[in-house]
Amino acid sequence: MSQVSENKMGSMPEGRLVVTMSLPIMLSMLVQALYNIVDSAFVARISEDALTAVSLAFPVQLLMIACAIGMGVGINVLLSRSLGQKRQEEADAVAMNGIFLSICLWIVFAALGLLFGRRFIASFTDVATVVEMGTSYVTVVTTASCGVFLLFVAERFMQATGNTVYHMITQLIGAVLNCILDPLLIFGIGPFPRLGTTGAALATVLAQIIAMLIGFWINIRFNHDVNLRLRGFRPNGAILRGIIRIGLPAAVQQSLLSLLTVCMNRVLMPFSQTAVSFYGVYYKLQNFLYMPIYGLNNALIPMIGYNYGAQRHDRIHRITRSALLLSLGIMAAGTLLFELAPVPLLRLFNASDEMLAIGVPAIRIIAISFCLAGVSVALCGCMQGLGRSGASLAVALVRQFIVVLPAVMLLARVSLPAVWFAFPLAEAVGFAVALLLYRRQSAMPPEQKAG
């Protein structure tokens, strides 16, 4: 099994490799984004207050996912590189330390959710029903976040060893379970209690935990490139530092999405609660489009990392070119969809006339930037695979913080429609920075790229 995975990442034609490794991850992440949309679509049918509560709680989920992704990037890079260098014991140690780190993150977020969940939601609104629903949602998703962190670890073991079909299976299981449990627990169908937004949170965490258990079973049963053994395990400081060193910039990069959402909620709330609800809806629609690109990003990390470990720099450049072409094709199709069909997209969430008046022009303005974002994200995946997470973080800072937030706050003084022009501006600058950093990376001597 190990030899098959090594041959695929080290010898399969680059274009075919990109497609065969990326496609299962793309499909699984599309389904994951779909069940996020299903969550909000069901919640919107409770009330707009319920949709606002979930939108206000969403940054907490984004922050947890950001930490899980950062940890996953660190595991992915170190594990694929160790396998490329034929260091099996080191690869096994990376895997076990990744599990240990994920449990630590779960404990931290469970404590934060219990202690500060209500305070976080109440900082945005004084509407009692929104505060209660939002607090309940945050408490459930943080205390049961073991599913998030351990599921990410199990999936990264599959990705790093080239077993992306198994990754797709676990994602599909989680997505299908969530879609089944959502209406049962939200509306109290059959023997299930009517739990509203709390039911939406429970559906999410139960699906994640079940998928996580199945993911680890698949790794133990079928993924023989990584050996998971609890007996004799001791945390390894050097490996943990390595995972954190590589993964922290990626975690910070993803955390910017959470920070951006918090700041956008603060900017939009003075306009109207509907504006906040729209942004929560839009983010999940955008996330559905971006998921294939994030899937491509995830697939690039082990492909680049493996070939870097094997010193195959010619393959790295060809893999990058194939990934950019695929990314541009996906985002061009997404641009057409968002430009031509904003009303049907918003109607999925029971959008009011007020939300349509805000959302239709906003979606069409932001969609201008999708192709630029696709190139930036793909180049970031290549740089992460080389261990250059700092360069990837720099691009994300430009796209999601340094440019967009000042522009949003400035344009909010003009009008609500003007706010949305901040996003194309930020993506244009981020695109230029991504190209510059990648070209500089390509010009560096190979021995300096992992620094």
C-alpha positions in Angstrom: 0.0 0.0 0.0 2.8 2.4 0.9 4.6 1.8 -2.3 1.5 2.5 -4.4 1.0 5.9 -2.7 4.6 6.8 -3.2 4.5 5.9 -6.9 1.4 8.0 -7.5 2.7 11.2 -5.9 6.2 10.7 -7.3 5.6 9.4 -10.8 2.0 9.9 -12.1 1.8 12.6 -14.8 1.4 15.9 -13.1 -1.9 17.0 -14.7 -3.5 13.7 -14.0 -2.1 13.6 -10.4 -3.6 17.0 -9.6 -7.0 15.9 -10.9 -7.1 12.5 -9.3 -5.9 13.7 -5.9 -7.9 16.9 -5.9 -11.2 15.7 -7.2 -12.2 13.5 -4.2 -11.2 16.2 -1.8 -13.1 18.8 -3.8 -16.3 16.7 -3.9 -16.1 16.0 -0.2 -15.6 19.6 0.7 -18.4 20.7 -1.6 -20.7 18.4 0.3 -19.4 19.7 3.5 -20.2 23.3 2.3 -23.6 22.1 1.2 -24.5 20.9 4.6 -23.5 24.3 6.0 -25.9 25.8 3.6 -28.6 23.2 4.6 -28.0 24.2 8.3 -28.7 27.9 7.6 -31.6 27.1 5.2 -33.4 25.1 7.9 -32.5 27.7 10.6 -33.9 30.5 8.4 -37.3 28.8 8.5 -37.4 29.2 12.3 -37.1 33.0 12.2 -34.7 35.8 11.1 -33.6 36.1 14.7 -32.5 32.4 14.6 -30.6 33.0 11.4 -28.9 36.1 13.0 -28.0 34.1 16.1 -26.3 31.4 14.0 -24.6 34.1 11.9 -23.2 35.7 15.0 -22.0 32.3 16.3 -20.4 31.4 13.0 -17.0 33.1 13.7 -16.5 30.8 16.6 -16.9 27.8 14.3 -14.5 29.4 11.8 -11.9 29.9 14.5 -12.1 26.2 15.5 -11.8 25.2 11.9 -8.9 27.6 11.4 -7.0 25.9 14.2 -7.8 22.5 12.9 -6.7 23.5 9.4 -3.4 24.9 10.7 -2.7 21.8 12.7 -3.6 19.7 9.6 -1.2 21.7 7.4 1.6 21.1 9.8 0.8 17.3 10.1 0.4 17.1 6.3 3.7 18.7 5.4 5.8 16.8 8.0 4.0 13.5 7.3 4.2 13.6 3.5 7.9 14.8 3.7 8.8 12.0 6.0 7.2 9.4 3.7 8.9 11.0 0.7 12.2 10.5 2.6 11.4 6.9 3.5 11.4 7.7 7.3 8.6 5.5 8.5 9.2 5.8 12.3 9.3 9.6 12.0 6.0 9.5 10.0 4.3 7.4 12.7 5.5 9.8 15.4 4.2 12.8 13.5 0.8 11.1 13.3 0.5 10.3 17.0 1.7 13.8 18.1 -0.9 15.2 15.7 -3.6 13.3 17.6 -2.3 14.6 20.9 -2.3 18.2 19.7 -5.9 17.9 18.5 -7.1 16.7 21.9 -5.4 19.7 23.5 -7.2 22.1 21.1 -10.5 20.4 21.9 -10.0 21.0 25.7 -9.1 24.7 25.1 -12.1 25.5 23.0 -14.5 23.6 25.3 -13.4 25.7 28.2 -13.6 28.9 26.2 -17.1 28.2 25.0 -18.4 27.4 28.4 -16.8 30.5 30.0 -17.2 33.1 27.3 -19.9 32.0 24.8 -22.7 34.2 26.2 -20.4 37.2 26.6 -19.3 36.8 22.9 -22.9 36.8 21.5 -24.1 39.5 23.8 -21.3 41.8 22.6 -23.1 42.1 19.2 -26.8 42.4 20.2 -29.1 43.0 23.2 -32.0 41.1 21.6 -32.7 38.5 24.3 -33.9 35.7 21.9 -30.8 36.1 19.7 -28.5 36.0 22.7 -30.1 32.9 24.0 -30.1 31.0 20.7 -26.6 32.1 19.9 -25.2 31.1 23.3 -26.8 27.7 23.1 -25.3 27.2 19.6 -21.8 28.3 20.7 -21.9 26.1 23.8 -22.8 22.9 21.9 -20.3 23.3 19.1 -17.4 24.1 21.4 -17.9 21.5 24.1 -18.3 18.8 21.5 -15.5 20.1 19.2 -13.6 16.8 19.5 -15.3 15.9 16.3 -13.9 18.9 14.4 -10.3 18.5 15.6 -9.9 14.7 15.4 -11.8 14.4 12.1 -9.3 16.9 10.6 -6.4 14.8 11.8 -7.9 11.5 10.5 -8.5 13.1 7.1 -5.0 14.6 6.9 -3.5 11.1 7.5 -5.4 10.1 4.4 -4.4 13.1 2.3 -0.7 12.9 3.2 -0.5 9.3 2.1 -2.4 9.9 -1.2 -5.6 8.2 0.0 -7.9 11.0 -0.9 -10.9 8.7 -1.8 -11.0 7.7 1.9 -11.1 11.4 2.8 -14.1 11.8 0.5 -15.9 8.9 2.2 -15.6 10.4 5.7 -16.7 13.8 4.5 -19.7 12.3 2.7 -20.7 10.4 5.8 -20.6 13.5 8.0 -22.5 15.6 5.4 -25.3 13.0 4.9 -25.7 12.5 8.6 -25.9 16.2 9.2 -28.5 16.7 6.5 -30.6 13.9 8.0 -30.3 15.0 11.6 -30.9 18.7 10.9 -34.7 18.7 10.3 -35.2 15.9 12.9 -33.6 17.9 15.7 -34.5 21.4 14.6 -38.2 20.8 14.1 -38.8 17.8 16.3 -39.9 15.3 13.6 -41.1 11.9 14.9 -39.7 10.9 18.3 -37.1 13.7 18.3 -37.6 16.8 20.4 -38.0 20.3 18.8 -34.7 22.0 19.7 -34.4 24.8 17.2 -31.0 26.3 16.8 -29.7 24.0 19.5 -30.8 21.1 17.4 -28.8 22.5 14.4 -25.7 22.6 16.6 -26.3 19.0 17.9 -26.8 17.7 14.4 -23.5 19.2 13.3 -21.4 17.8 16.2 -23.0 14.4 16.2 -22.3 14.1 12.5 -18.7 15.2 13.0 -18.1 12.7 15.8 -19.5 9.8 13.9 -17.5 10.7 10.8 -14.4 11.1 13.0 -14.8 7.6 14.5 -15.2 6.1 11.0 -12.2 8.1 9.8 -9.9 6.6 12.4 -11.3 3.1 11.7 -10.5 3.6 8.0 -7.0 4.7 8.8 -6.3 1.8 11.2 -7.9 -0.8 8.8 -6.8 0.4 5.4 -4.1 3.1 5.6 -1.0 1.1 6.2 1.3 4.0 5.4 0.7 5.3 8.9 0.8 3.1 12.1 -1.2 4.5 15.0 -0.1 3.0 18.3 -1.0 4.3 21.7 1.3 2.0 23.6 4.5 3.7 24.5 3.4 7.0 23.1 5.1 10.1 24.6 4.6 13.7 23.3 7.6 14.7 21.3 8.5 18.4 21.8 10.5 18.7 18.5 7.6 17.2 16.4 5.0 19.3 18.2 7.1 22.4 17.6 7.5 21.5 14.0 3.7 21.0 13.5 3.0 24.3 15.2 5.8 26.2 13.3 4.4 25.1 9.9 0.8 25.1 10.9 0.5 28.3 12.9 0.7 30.7 9.9 -1.9 28.6 8.2 -4.1 28.7 11.4 -3.7 32.5 11.6 -4.5 32.7 7.9 -7.7 30.9 8.4 -8.5 32.8 11.6 -8.5 35.9 9.6 -11.9 34.7 8.2 -13.2 34.6 11.7 -11.9 38.0 12.5 -13.2 39.4 9.2 -16.7 38.0 10.0 -16.7 39.5 13.5 -15.6 42.9 12.1 -18.2 42.7 9.3 -20.9 42.0 11.8 -20.0 45.0 13.8 -19.9 47.2 10.6 -23.2 45.9 9.3 -25.3 45.8 12.5 -25.8 49.6 12.5 -27.3 49.4 9.0 -29.7 46.6 9.9 -30.0 43.1 11.4 -30.9 41.9 7.9 -27.6 43.1 6.6 -25.9 40.8 9.2 -28.1 37.9 8.3 -27.3 38.5 4.6 -23.6 38.4 5.2 -23.9 35.1 7.1 -25.9 33.7 4.2 -23.4 35.1 1.6 -20.4 33.7 3.4 -21.9 30.2 3.2 -22.7 30.6 -0.5 -19.2 31.8 -1.2 -17.8 29.0 0.9 -19.6 26.5 -1.3 -17.9 28.0 -4.3 -14.5 28.2 -2.6 -14.5 24.7 -1.2 -13.2 23.1 -4.4 -10.3 25.6 -4.4 -9.6 24.8 -0.7 -9.8 21.1 -1.7 -7.2 21.8 -4.4 -5.1 23.6 -1.8 -5.3 20.6 0.6 -4.3 18.2 -2.2 -1.4 20.4 -3.3 0.2 20.3 0.1 1.1 16.6 0.2 1.9 16.5 -3.5 4.3 19.4 -3.2 5.6 18.2 0.1 6.3 14.6 -1.1 8.1 15.8 -4.3 10.1 18.3 -2.3 11.2 15.6 0.1 12.2 13.5 -3.0 14.0 16.6 -4.5 11.8 16.6 -7.6 11.6 20.3 -8.3 10.7 19.9 -11.9 7.5 18.1 -10.9 6.7 20.8 -8.4 6.6 23.4 -11.1 4.4 21.3 -13.4 2.0 20.5 -10.6 1.7 24.2 -9.9 0.8 25.0 -13.5 -1.9 22.3 -13.6 -3.4 23.5 -10.3 -3.6 27.1 -11.5 -5.5 26.1 -14.7 -7.9 24.0 -12.7 -8.5 26.8 -10.2 -9.2 29.4 -12.9 -11.7 27.1 -14.6 -13.6 26.5 -11.4 -13.7 30.1 -10.3 -14.8 31.3 -13.8 -17.8 29.0 -13.7 -18.6 30.3 -10.2 -18.4 33.9 -11.3 -21.0 33.2 -14.0 -23.3 31.5 -11.5 -23.2 34.3 -8.9 -23.6 37.0 -11.5 -26.5 35.4 -13.3 -28.5 33.8 -10.4 -28.2 35.9 -7.2 -31.9 35.8 -6.5 -32.4 32.0 -6.7 -29.3 31.6 -4.5 -30.7 33.9 -1.8 -34.2 32.4 -2.1 -32.7 29.2 -0.7 -32.6 31.0 2.6 -36.2 32.3 2.6 -34.8 35.8 1.8 -37.1 38.7 2.4 -37.5 41.6 0.0 -35.1 43.6 2.2 -32.5 40.9 2.1 -32.8 40.7 -1.7 -32.4 44.5 -2.0 -29.2 44.3 0.0 -27.9 41.0 -1.3 -28.3 41.0 -5.1 -26.0 44.0 -5.8 -23.6 42.8 -3.1 -23.2 39.4 -4.6 -22.7 40.8 -8.1 -20.0 43.2 -6.9 -18.0 40.6 -4.9 -18.2 38.0 -7.6 -15.9 40.2 -9.8 -13.0 39.0 -7.7 -13.5 35.2 -7.7 -10.9 34.4 -10.4 -8.2 36.5 -8.7 -9.0 34.8 -5.4 -8.7 31.3 -7.0 -5.1 32.0 -8.2 -4.1 33.4 -4.8 -5.4 30.4 -2.9 -3.8 27.9 -5.3 -0.4 29.6 -5.0 -0.7 29.6 -1.2 -1.2 25.8 -1.3 2.0 25.4 -3.3 3.9 27.6 -0.9 2.5 25.7 2.1 3.6 22.4 0.6 7.1 23.8 0.5 6.9 24.7 4.1 6.6 28.4 3.3 3.5 29.0 5.4 4.8 32.5 6.3 4.5 33.6 2.6 1.0 32.1 2.4 0.1 34.0 5.6 1.3 37.2 4.1 -1.1 36.8 1.1 -4.0 36.0 3.4 -3.2 39.1 5.6 -3.4 41.3 2.5 -6.6 39.7 1.2 -8.5 39.4 4.5 -7.1 42.1 6.8 -4.7 44.7 5.7 -6.7 45.9 2.7 -10.3 44.7 3.2 -11.0 45.9 6.8 -9.8 49.5 6.4 -11.6 49.6 3.1 -14.8 48.3 4.6 -14.8 50.8 7.5 -14.0 53.7 5.1 -16.7 52.7 2.5 -19.3 52.1 5.3 -19.2 55.9 5.8 -20.4 56.3 2.2 -23.2 53.7 2.0 -24.0 50.0 2.5 -23.7 49.2 -1.2 -20.3 50.8 -1.3 -19.0 48.4 1.4 -19.0 45.5 -1.0 -16.4 47.1 -3.3 -13.8 46.5 -0.6 -13.7 42.8 -1.5 -12.6 43.1 -5.2 -10.0 45.7 -4.1 -8.5 43.4 -1.5 -8.5 40.4 -3.9 -6.7 42.4 -6.6 -4.0 43.5 -4.2 -3.7 39.9 -2.8 -3.4 38.5 -6.3 -0.4 40.8 -7.0 1.3 39.9 -3.7 0.7 36.1 -4.3 2.4 36.3 -7.7 5.3 38.3 -6.4 5.9 35.9 -3.4 5.6 32.8 -5.5 8.0 34.0 -8.1 10.5 35.0 -5.4 10.0 31.5 -3.9 10.6 29.9 -7.3 13.8 31.8 -7.7 15.3 30.7 -4.4 17.9 27.9 -4.2 16.1 24.6 -3.2 18.0 24.4 0.1 16.5 27.7 1.3 12.8 26.9 0.5 12.1 25.0 3.6 13.4 27.7 5.9 
